[in-house]
Amino acid sequence: AVTAWGDAMPQWVRLLATACDVRGSGQVAVGERLGKSSGYVSRLIKNKYPGDMAEAERLVRAAYGDEGVVCPLWGTIPLA
């Protein structure tokens, strides 16, 4: 990911690459969690994905981010 993205690598791509590396699950398992293929994950990490990066960012942040969103009923809840 660092080679493909350089200094411009977004935080969500770092989350994606870390999910593949650190958690030991690999691209197949990460893709399954995102509801996508391992090729999708690979193309994102390599900065070769020609599709909707905003959608990819939403999927990754929801699955692996530790962010919260404000719910009018429950207050802050995890994005995931």
C-alpha positions, 0 to 999 in steps of 0.5 A: 500500500505504501509503495502504491499510494506513497504519502498520499495514502488515505487513512482508510487504505491504511486500515484496509492494509492493516486488516489484511496484514496484522489481523492475519486474515488476508485479502480473502477474509477482508473481502468477505467481510466487506462483501467484496472479492479479494481482487477488489481488496487487492486493487484498492491496496495497489491504488488500481481500483477504477470504481467508486472510491467513496463507496470503498472508503465507506465499506472499509471505515464501517468494517474496520474503523473505530469511529462513531456516528450520532444516533438521535435515539441512542447517542453515539454508536459505532459506525461498524 
